[in-house]
């Protein structure tokens, strides 16, 4: 068979994964969620564990449009139905 290069433990990838998880929590309304990552070395293998705590979930109830320019305000208000906020 074809020889495979060894997989190397990448701390930067671990940090990126944790940051991506925090981003997903935030976009889902968990503004105070946390992700903690730990690495355990077992022989020559690294095992990464992520502990995710969501915290409370927030939901936006009401969106108000305030504009000093009536024309801009009416354009934004008219387009609200085409957004996930409308």
N, C-alpha and C positions, 0 to 999 in steps of 0.2 A: 504494500500500500504506500500511499504518499505520506511522508512525515509531516506532522502538524507542528507549527511553532508553539512553544509553551505559552499559556495564558499568563499574563503578568497582572498582579493586583494593582489597580489604578486608583489612588486616593482622589484624584481630580474627578474621575467618573462617579465615585461614591458621593462626593460633595454635590455634583451636578444632579444626581438622582434625588438626593434629599431636597435640594432647592426646587426641582421640578415638582416634587410632591407638595411642598409648601405652596407653590403657585397654583396647583390644582385645588388645594384646600381653599385658598383665597378666592379663586374664581367661582367656587361652589358656595360661597357665603360664610365660610369658616375663617373669619378675619383674625382670630386669635389662636388658630391651630398651631401645633408644633410637631416637628419631626426630629427625632434624635436617632443618630446612627452609631452603631458600635461594631467593631471588628474583632473577631476571635480567630486567632491562628490555630489551626489543628494540623500539626505536621507541616506540610508544605502547602496547605490549602487555607485560604482566607474565607471566612464565613461572615457575611455582613447582615446585621439585623437592623431593621428600621422600626422604631416605635413611633406610631402616629397617634396623636391626640387631637381630635377635631376641635374641642371646645364648643361653645354655643354656635348655632347656625343663625345667620341673620337673613332676613327677607325684606326687601324694599317694598314698603306698602304703598307709598305715594310719591309721584314725581311731579314737581312743579317747574314750569318754565317761566323765568323772570328775565325780561329784556328791557333795556332802556329804549331800544329801537322797536317801535310797534311792528314794522314790516318784518324784521327778523323774527320777532316773537311769533307772529302769525304763521310764518313759513315753518318754523320749528314745530309749533303746535299742530299744524296741518299734517306734518310728516310723522307725528308720533304714532299713528295707527300702523305705520309700516315698520315699526321697530318692536323689539321684544318688550319695550317699556310701555307701549300703548295698550 
